[in-house]
Amino acid sequence: MYFLDARRDQDGSRIYRTQKGFDYPIHKDRKGAYKVKSGEMIRVCLSSDFFLQEADPWREEAWTIMKMRPDVKFFLLTKRPERIEACLPHDWQSGWENIFLNVSCENQRRAAERIPILLSLPFKHKGVMTAPLLGEIDLDPYLSTGQIEQVIAGGENYGGARPCHFEWIKTLRASCQSHDVSFCFIETGTHFVKDGKSYHLLSKRLQSEMAYKSGMSWTGKPVIFHLTDGLGLRLEKKELYSPAFLQQCQKCGSRPICNGASSRGKCE
């Protein structure tokens, strides 16, 4: 994100509360219906970290918005799981059904630091993001707990991208398959090593397509969110958003975790 911000003449180290879109999950159209449909997934603060200390002043408002939409799934990703317990809302109890907490682990050291904390936290849904993957990771001890519902993997991108080795991907896939946990290989990254050969793939679309063609993604036990309406009534599957995909989406590595094609017919 520092690289992308620099291309936009932005300072990636500057932390601020977005003015436009902060409350987007509760925006309504002219007919009074929510723009974000029941069953959709919103990836919160994905270009930063939801549990940054600098975000403490406005996190409570974000929690309030998420609680107002118990019919929408919110994907949280962090490198700071040690801060989470102190940042939870007062009425959290054993967790909210619509929150999917993920920790980022790029190598075995970070997995050993962060995943045990993740497992100790009161969340209904937990996942692991190994992207960018910078080393081989053994997830077996953590997957065996039955708490991890999804693992995502991908290589590093942009300036100074470090290599991602196909053997590391295969190790993760084998672990997930043995524990019936869904595994999604979303992209190779810019520098991918397979069978002793290095490949430099500058196109994100090509990276995603190569990940898809590898056949490494694995569909395990489904992640089931018991979503409810504003009255607390359980929503049936037929009432929930079903993602739509375009022809070019068929070979996209991110499709298993995608919210569907945008209205403009292309990925942002």
C-alpha positions in Angstrom: 0.0 0.0 0.0 3.0 2.3 0.6 4.0 1.7 -3.1 0.4 2.4 -4.4 0.1 5.5 -2.2 3.3 6.9 -3.5 2.0 6.5 -7.1 -0.9 8.7 -6.1 1.3 11.3 -4.4 0.0 10.2 -1.0 1.9 9.5 2.2 1.2 5.9 3.2 2.3 6.5 6.8 -0.4 9.0 7.4 -3.3 7.5 9.3 -6.7 9.2 9.2 -10.4 8.6 9.4 -11.9 8.5 5.9 -14.6 11.1 5.4 -16.2 9.6 2.4 -17.6 6.2 2.8 -16.9 5.6 6.5 -20.6 4.9 7.1 -21.2 3.3 3.7 -22.7 0.1 5.1 -25.7 2.1 6.3 -26.2 4.2 3.2 -29.6 3.8 1.6 -30.9 4.4 -1.9 -33.8 6.6 -2.9 -36.3 3.9 -2.1 -34.9 3.6 1.5 -33.2 0.2 0.9 -29.6 -0.4 2.0 -27.1 -0.1 -0.9 -25.1 -3.0 0.6 -27.4 -6.0 0.4 -28.0 -8.7 3.0 -25.3 -11.4 2.8 -22.6 -9.2 1.1 -19.1 -9.1 2.6 -17.3 -5.9 3.3 -13.5 -5.9 3.8 -12.9 -3.3 6.5 -9.8 -1.1 6.4 -8.1 -3.5 4.1 -5.4 -1.0 3.0 -4.4 -0.4 6.6 -5.1 -2.2 10.0 -8.4 -2.0 11.9 -6.6 -2.3 15.2 -4.0 0.5 14.8 -3.7 2.5 18.0 -4.2 5.7 16.0 -7.7 4.4 15.0 -8.9 4.1 18.6 -10.8 7.4 18.6 -13.2 6.3 15.8 -13.2 2.4 16.1 -16.3 2.5 18.4 -18.3 4.2 15.7 -17.2 1.5 13.3 -18.3 -1.2 15.7 -21.7 0.5 16.0 -22.1 0.5 12.2 -21.2 -3.2 12.0 -23.8 -4.0 14.8 -26.4 -2.1 12.9 -26.0 -4.5 9.9 -26.2 -8.0 11.4 -27.2 -9.1 7.9 -23.8 -8.2 6.4 -20.5 -10.0 6.8 -17.5 -7.8 7.9 -14.0 -9.1 7.1 -11.3 -7.7 9.5 -7.6 -8.2 8.9 -4.9 -7.3 11.3 -1.2 -7.7 12.2 -1.9 -6.6 15.7 -4.0 -9.3 17.4 -2.5 -8.5 20.8 -4.5 -5.2 20.8 -7.9 -6.8 19.9 -9.2 -7.8 23.3 -8.9 -4.3 24.7 -10.6 -2.8 21.6 -13.7 -4.9 21.6 -17.1 -3.3 22.3 -18.6 -3.6 25.8 -21.4 -5.9 24.6 -19.2 -8.2 22.6 -19.5 -11.2 24.9 -18.7 -14.4 22.9 -18.6 -12.5 19.6 -20.9 -11.3 16.8 -22.0 -13.7 14.1 -21.3 -11.3 11.2 -17.6 -10.6 12.0 -14.8 -12.6 10.3 -11.5 -12.0 12.0 -8.3 -12.7 10.1 -4.7 -12.3 11.1 -1.9 -11.7 8.5 1.1 -14.2 8.7 3.8 -13.9 6.1 6.1 -16.6 7.5 6.4 -19.1 10.4 7.6 -16.6 12.9 4.6 -14.4 12.4 2.3 -17.4 12.5 3.7 -18.4 15.8 3.3 -14.9 17.2 -0.2 -14.1 15.9 -2.2 -17.3 15.5 -2.2 -18.4 19.1 -3.6 -15.0 20.1 -6.2 -15.3 17.4 -7.3 -18.7 18.8 -7.6 -17.3 22.3 -10.0 -14.5 21.2 -13.8 -14.6 21.4 -14.8 -14.6 17.7 -17.3 -16.7 15.9 -15.3 -16.8 12.7 -11.5 -16.9 12.3 -9.2 -17.1 9.3 -5.5 -16.7 8.3 -4.1 -14.5 5.5 -0.7 -15.7 4.3 -0.3 -12.9 1.8 2.3 -11.8 1.0 3.7 -15.3 1.6 7.5 -14.9 2.3 8.4 -18.3 3.7 7.1 -21.8 4.3 4.5 -22.0 7.0 3.3 -25.1 8.9 -0.3 -24.5 9.9 -1.1 -28.0 11.1 -1.0 -27.2 14.9 -3.4 -24.4 14.4 -5.8 -26.0 11.9 -6.1 -29.0 14.2 -7.9 -26.8 16.7 -10.9 -26.6 14.4 -11.2 -22.8 14.9 -9.6 -21.7 11.6 -12.2 -21.7 8.8 -10.3 -20.3 5.9 -6.7 -19.7 4.7 -5.8 -17.3 1.9 -2.4 -17.2 0.3 -0.7 -15.0 -2.4 2.7 -13.6 -3.4 4.1 -10.2 -2.9 3.6 -7.3 -5.4 5.0 -4.0 -6.5 8.3 -2.4 -5.7 11.0 -4.9 -4.4 8.6 -7.9 -4.3 10.3 -10.9 -2.7 9.8 -14.3 -4.2 6.9 -16.7 -3.4 7.7 -20.4 -3.9 5.2 -22.8 -5.2 6.4 -25.4 -2.7 5.2 -23.1 0.1 1.7 -23.0 -1.5 1.6 -26.7 -1.8 2.4 -27.1 1.8 -0.4 -24.8 2.9 -2.8 -26.5 0.6 -2.0 -30.0 1.9 -2.5 -28.8 5.5 -5.8 -27.2 4.7 -7.0 -30.3 2.8 -6.1 -32.6 5.6 -8.2 -30.6 8.0 -11.1 -29.8 5.6 -10.3 -26.1 5.8 -10.9 -23.9 2.6 -7.7 -22.7 1.0 -7.6 -19.9 -1.6 -4.5 -19.2 -3.6 -5.4 -15.8 -5.0 -2.2 -14.7 -6.9 1.4 -15.7 -7.6 2.8 -12.3 -6.8 5.3 -10.5 -9.0 8.2 -12.9 -8.4 7.1 -16.6 -8.4 9.4 -19.6 -8.2 8.2 -23.0 -9.5 10.2 -26.1 -10.3 13.4 -24.1 -9.8 12.5 -21.5 -12.4 11.8 -17.8 -11.5 8.9 -16.0 -13.2 8.3 -12.3 -13.2 4.6 -11.5 -13.6 3.8 -7.8 -13.7 0.1 -8.2 -14.5 -2.1 -8.7 -11.5 -4.7 -10.4 -13.8 -2.1 -12.8 -15.1 -0.9 -13.6 -11.5 -4.5 -14.4 -10.5 -5.1 -16.5 -13.6 -1.9 -18.5 -13.0 -3.0 -19.1 -9.4 -6.3 -20.4 -10.7 -4.7 -22.7 -13.2 -2.4 -24.2 -10.6 -5.4 -25.9 -9.1 -4.2 -25.3 -5.6 -7.4 -23.7 -4.2 -9.4 -26.1 -2.1 -13.0 -25.9 -1.0 -13.3 -27.3 2.5 -16.1 -27.1 5.1 -18.2 -24.0 4.3 -18.0 -21.0 6.5 -21.6 -20.5 7.6 -22.6 -17.1 9.0 -25.9 -17.0 10.9 -27.0 -13.6 9.7 -30.1 -11.9 11.0 -32.3 -8.9 10.2 -32.7 -5.8 12.4 -35.2 -7.7 14.6 -32.8 -10.5 15.2 -34.6 -13.0 13.0 -32.5 -15.5 11.1 -32.2 -14.8 7.4 -32.7 -17.7 5.0 -30.3 -18.4 2.1 -32.9 -17.2 -0.5 -32.9 -13.8 1.2 -29.2 -13.3 1.0 -27.1 -11.7 -1.8 -25.7 -14.1 -4.4 -22.5 -12.9 -6.2 -22.6 -12.5 -9.9 -19.5 -13.1 -12.1 -18.5 -12.1 -15.6 -16.8 -14.2 -18.2 -13.4 -12.9 -17.2 -14.0 -13.9 -13.6 -14.0 -17.6 -14.4 -10.2 -18.0 -14.2 -9.6 -15.5 -11.4 -7.8 -16.9 -8.3 -9.8 -14.6 -6.0 -13.2 -15.8 -7.2 -13.8 -18.2 -4.2 -13.6 -15.2 -1.8 -14.9 -12.5 -4.1 -18.1 -10.5 -3.5 -18.9 -10.6 -7.2 -18.3 -8.4 -10.2 -18.8 -4.7 -9.8 -21.6 -2.9 -11.5 -19.1 -1.4 -14.0 -18.1 -4.9 -15.1 -14.5 -4.8 -13.8 -12.5 -5.3 -10.6 -11.4 -2.2 -8.8 
